Amino acid sequence: MAKIKNFYAGSNSSQGFYSLYDQAIKDLDRLYILKGGPGTGKSTFMRKIGLVMMDKGYDLEYLHCSSDNKSLDGIIIPELKVGIVDGTAPHVIEPKYPGVVEKVVDLGAYRNDAFLAQYKNIIISLTKDIETNFNAAYSTMQEAKKVHLKREEIYLRAMSFDKADHVTQDLIRSIFHIPFTKEENPTVTKKFFGAATPKGAVNFIDNITEDVTRRYIIKGRPGSGKSTLMKKIGAYAEANSLSVEYYPCAFDPKSIDMIIIPSLSVAVMDGTAPHVVDPYRLNDVVVDMFTLCMDTSVEDVHSNEIGELNTSYKNKMTLATNFLSEAKRLHDRLEEFYMQAMDFEKVDIKREEVLEEILYIATVKNNHSN
């Protein structure tokens, strides 16, 4: 039975919109890049093709939109090395090898621009208001990041990096103690398992790790070395010619929130808020960096300051979510105008053409493998 893995290739972060789309599409043999602006049916286009391919037994990767919880930004069919992506802002994608790997599908060709012209001022105003709300969200996330760094400063005073190194080495021994075979062509990939969205923090950790045999859930506080631990384990795996999947933090992409080593069927993840993961599977192992590596009295000594910073951080992230939600509301209004201007019958015909090309690629691949 075909499976869907859910990811984000872009995130609303403290650094603005952060894209990993180049990572998501780098190994594809065929990429369809959808253009055409809002409301032109790009997400539906992808979803309908995905349903057909699933029905034919192909696993899919869904790249979700961090600014619209119901929308897709891309689908990947790993077995065929085929993808379809939304190539419009903020994740603009242009062909690198046009006609050879990438094909641009311009759904704007089926749009009645004369109809849109009568709403020009409203469309321009809505577009500017959407941009204003996104910028406000990113600015507020930057403020939240500063608060987060202040929390880290407090906890770092109580941190023993020697103990953290011991924990890391113990984990490496635990993960790699069974003899393993080095891979001939190991790969390193980056995706987001979650994102800050108009509905708050969303993650697909359980979906992504459902086939992983052992999960190491790292608990702790800000500054307790969770990301550094994962980077070191990932580096060890890479040094031993093993493929590694890295999942950066959607809020702070310089930080790592999860790694997966597929050949060992092992995941190591940050299990703290906003993506709380508690053990519920047989082979889940919890590693608490707070109790193992910190002087826990820091929370008694600095309880008031930590409490105030926690409240400030939550308030700022709530405000940022509100800005994203308002941007989504305005975007929905903008889409209404474009949807009225679209000839969706022609979009459907184009979608069938693309589907036929993908099915042909599948047929050729199957014939070669038989």
C-alpha positions in Angstrom: 0.0 0.0 0.0 1.3 3.4 -1.0 2.5 5.8 1.8 2.6 9.5 2.1 5.4 11.3 4.0 4.7 14.8 5.0 7.3 17.6 5.1 7.9 21.3 4.8 10.5 22.6 2.4 10.0 26.2 3.5 9.3 27.8 6.9 8.3 31.1 8.4 11.2 31.7 10.7 13.1 34.2 12.8 15.2 34.8 9.7 12.2 35.5 7.5 10.9 32.9 5.0 13.6 30.2 4.9 13.7 27.9 1.9 15.0 24.3 1.6 13.4 23.8 -1.8 16.8 23.3 -3.5 17.3 20.4 -1.2 13.9 18.8 -1.9 14.3 18.8 -5.7 18.1 18.4 -6.1 18.1 14.7 -7.2 15.0 14.7 -9.5 15.2 13.6 -13.1 12.0 15.5 -14.0 10.5 18.6 -12.3 7.4 20.4 -13.2 7.4 24.0 -12.0 3.9 25.5 -11.7 3.6 29.2 -12.2 0.6 31.5 -12.3 0.0 33.4 -9.1 -2.6 32.9 -6.3 -5.9 31.0 -6.9 -4.8 29.4 -10.2 -5.2 25.9 -8.8 -1.6 24.8 -8.3 -2.2 22.9 -5.1 -5.3 21.1 -6.5 -3.3 20.3 -9.6 -0.6 18.6 -7.6 -3.0 16.8 -5.2 -5.1 15.3 -8.0 -2.0 13.9 -9.7 -0.7 12.6 -6.4 -4.0 10.7 -5.8 -3.7 9.0 -9.2 -0.1 8.0 -8.5 -0.9 6.7 -5.1 -3.7 4.6 -6.5 -1.0 3.1 -8.8 1.0 2.2 -5.8 3.7 4.9 -5.7 4.8 6.4 -2.4 4.7 10.2 -2.3 6.3 13.0 -0.4 4.0 16.0 0.2 5.7 19.3 0.7 3.2 21.4 2.7 2.7 25.1 2.6 3.8 26.9 5.8 1.5 29.8 5.1 -1.7 27.8 4.3 -2.4 24.7 6.3 -4.7 23.2 3.6 -2.3 23.8 0.6 0.6 21.9 -0.9 3.7 23.5 -2.3 5.0 20.3 -3.9 4.7 16.6 -4.4 7.7 14.2 -5.0 7.4 10.7 -6.4 10.8 9.3 -5.1 10.7 6.0 -7.0 10.4 7.9 -10.4 12.5 10.9 -9.3 9.7 13.1 -10.5 8.4 16.2 -8.7 5.8 19.0 -9.1 6.3 22.2 -7.2 4.8 25.6 -6.8 7.5 27.9 -8.3 6.0 31.2 -7.2 7.0 33.6 -4.4 8.1 33.3 -1.7 9.8 30.1 -2.9 10.6 31.1 -6.5 12.0 28.2 -8.5 13.4 28.7 -12.0 14.6 26.0 -14.4 18.2 25.1 -14.1 18.1 22.6 -17.0 15.0 23.8 -18.9 13.4 21.2 -21.2 15.9 18.5 -20.0 15.0 18.2 -16.3 12.5 21.1 -15.6 9.4 22.0 -17.4 7.5 25.2 -16.6 3.7 24.9 -16.5 2.2 28.3 -16.6 -1.4 28.1 -15.3 -1.5 31.9 -15.8 -2.0 31.2 -19.5 -5.6 30.2 -18.6 -6.3 33.4 -16.6 -8.5 36.2 -17.9 -6.4 39.2 -17.1 -9.0 41.6 -18.5 -11.3 40.5 -15.8 -8.6 41.1 -13.1 -7.9 44.6 -14.4 -11.2 45.9 -13.1 -10.1 44.9 -9.6 -6.5 46.3 -10.0 -6.5 48.6 -7.0 -8.0 46.0 -4.6 -5.6 43.4 -5.7 -2.6 45.7 -5.3 -3.8 46.8 -1.9 -4.4 43.2 -0.7 -1.0 42.1 -2.0 0.7 44.9 0.0 -1.3 44.1 3.1 -0.3 40.5 2.9 3.4 41.4 2.6 3.0 43.8 5.6 1.6 41.0 7.8 4.3 38.6 6.8 7.0 41.2 7.6 5.3 41.8 10.9 5.3 38.1 11.7 9.0 37.8 10.8 9.9 40.9 12.9 8.0 39.5 15.9 9.8 36.1 15.5 13.1 38.0 15.6 12.0 39.5 18.9 11.0 36.1 20.2 14.5 34.8 19.2 16.1 37.5 21.3 14.0 36.4 24.2 15.0 32.8 23.6 18.6 33.8 23.6 18.2 35.4 27.0 16.7 32.2 28.3 19.7 30.3 26.9 22.1 32.7 28.7 20.6 31.8 32.0 20.7 28.0 31.5 24.2 28.1 30.0 25.5 29.2 33.3 24.4 25.9 34.8 25.6 23.8 31.9 28.4 21.2 32.1 29.8 20.7 28.6 32.0 17.9 29.8 28.9 16.0 30.9 27.2 16.8 27.5 30.2 15.3 25.7 29.9 12.2 27.8 26.2 11.9 27.0 26.9 12.4 23.3 29.6 9.7 23.3 27.3 7.3 25.1 24.7 7.9 22.5 27.1 7.3 19.7 28.1 4.0 21.2 24.5 3.0 21.7 23.5 3.9 18.1 26.5 2.5 16.3 27.4 -0.5 18.4 25.9 -3.0 16.0 28.1 -3.7 12.9 26.9 -1.8 9.9 27.7 -1.6 6.2 29.1 1.6 4.8 27.1 3.0 1.9 28.7 3.4 -1.6 26.8 6.6 -2.3 25.6 8.1 1.0 23.4 11.2 0.8 22.8 14.1 3.1 19.4 15.8 2.9 17.6 18.7 4.7 13.9 19.2 5.2 11.6 20.7 7.9 9.4 18.3 9.9 7.3 21.2 11.0 6.6 24.9 10.6 5.1 28.0 12.1 1.8 28.3 10.3 -1.4 30.4 10.5 -2.7 27.7 12.9 0.4 27.8 15.1 3.2 25.2 15.3 2.6 22.1 13.2 4.8 19.0 12.9 4.8 15.7 11.1 7.3 13.9 13.4 5.2 10.8 14.0 4.5 10.4 10.3 8.1 10.9 9.3 9.4 8.4 11.9 6.6 5.8 11.7 9.0 3.3 10.0 12.0 4.1 12.3 12.8 1.2 14.7 14.4 3.3 17.5 13.8 6.9 18.4 16.0 8.8 20.9 14.0 11.6 22.3 16.2 14.4 23.7 14.6 16.5 26.4 16.1 19.6 28.0 16.0 23.3 28.3 17.3 26.1 26.0 21.1 25.9 25.8 21.3 22.3 27.0 23.1 21.2 23.9 20.3 19.2 22.1 21.2 20.6 18.6 24.9 20.2 19.1 24.4 16.6 20.2 22.4 15.8 17.0 25.0 17.5 14.8 27.8 15.4 16.3 25.9 12.2 15.8 25.1 13.2 12.2 28.7 14.0 11.6 29.8 10.6 13.0 27.3 8.9 10.6 28.6 10.9 7.7 32.2 10.1 8.5 31.3 6.4 8.4 29.7 6.7 5.0 26.0 6.6 6.1 23.2 8.7 4.7 21.8 11.3 7.1 18.5 13.2 7.0 18.8 16.5 8.9 15.7 18.4 10.1 16.6 22.0 11.0 14.5 24.0 13.4 11.7 25.8 11.6 12.1 28.8 14.0 15.9 28.9 13.9 17.2 27.0 10.8 20.8 27.1 12.1 19.7 24.7 14.8 18.9 21.0 14.3 15.7 19.5 15.7 16.0 15.9 14.4 18.3 13.6 12.4 17.4 10.2 10.9 20.0 7.6 9.9 17.9 5.5 7.5 20.2 2.5 7.2 20.3 2.1 11.0 16.6 2.9 11.3 17.4 5.4 14.0 16.0 8.9 14.7 17.3 11.4 17.3 14.9 14.3 18.0 14.3 17.3 20.1 11.2 16.3 22.1 10.6 19.7 23.7 8.0 22.4 23.0 6.6 23.4 20.5 7.1 19.9 19.2 6.7 17.9 22.4 7.4 14.2 21.8 6.9 11.7 24.7 7.8 8.0 24.6 4.9 5.8 23.5 6.7 3.2 21.3 8.5 0.1 22.5 12.0 1.3 21.4 11.6 5.0 22.4 14.5 6.1 24.6 14.4 9.4 26.5 17.6 11.4 27.2 17.1 14.3 29.5 20.0 16.8 29.0 18.6 19.0 31.8 19.0 16.4 34.5 22.2 14.9 33.0 24.1 18.0 32.1 22.8 20.9 34.1 22.7 22.1 37.7 18.9 21.9 38.0 18.9 24.5 40.9 19.2 27.2 38.1 15.4 27.1 37.8 14.9 27.8 41.5 17.5 30.6 41.6 16.2 32.3 38.5 12.5 31.2 38.6 11.1 34.7 38.3 13.3 35.8 35.4 12.7 32.5 33.6 9.0 32.7 34.1 8.9 36.3 32.7 11.0 35.3 29.7 8.8 32.2 29.0 5.7 34.4 29.1 7.3 37.0 26.8 8.3 34.3 24.3 4.9 32.7 24.2 3.2 36.1 23.8 5.5 37.1 20.9 5.0 33.7 19.1 1.2 34.1 19.6 1.4 37.5 18.0 3.5 36.2 15.1 0.9 33.5 14.5 -1.8 36.1 14.5 0.1 38.0 11.8 0.4 34.8 9.7 -3.3 34.1 10.2 -4.2 37.6 9.0 -1.9 37.2 6.0 -3.8 33.9 5.2 -7.2 35.6 5.5 -6.1 38.4 3.1 -4.6 35.8 0.8 -7.9 33.9 0.7 -9.6 37.2 -0.4 -7.0 37.7 -3.1 -7.4 34.2 -4.4 -11.2 34.8 -4.9 -10.5 37.3 -7.6 -8.0 35.0 -9.4 -10.3 32.0 -9.1 -13.1 33.9 -10.9 -10.6 34.8 -13.7 -9.5 31.2 -14.3 -10.6 28.7 -16.9 -10.3 25.6 -14.8 -11.4 23.3 -17.6 -8.2 24.2 -19.5 -6.2 23.7 -16.3 -7.8 20.2 -16.0 -6.7 19.4 -19.6 -3.2 20.6 -18.8 -3.1 18.5 -15.7 -4.1 15.4 -17.7 -1.2 16.1 -20.1 1.3 16.3 -17.2 -0.2 13.1 -15.7 0.2 11.3 -19.0 3.9 12.3 -19.2 4.5 11.1 -15.6 2.7 7.8 -16.4 4.9 7.4 -19.5 8.0 8.0 -17.4 6.7 5.3 -15.0 6.1 2.8 -17.9 9.6 3.4 -19.3 11.2 2.9 -15.9 9.2 -0.3 -15.3 10.2 -1.7 -18.7 13.9 -1.0 -18.0 13.7 -2.7 -14.6 12.0 -5.9 -16.0 
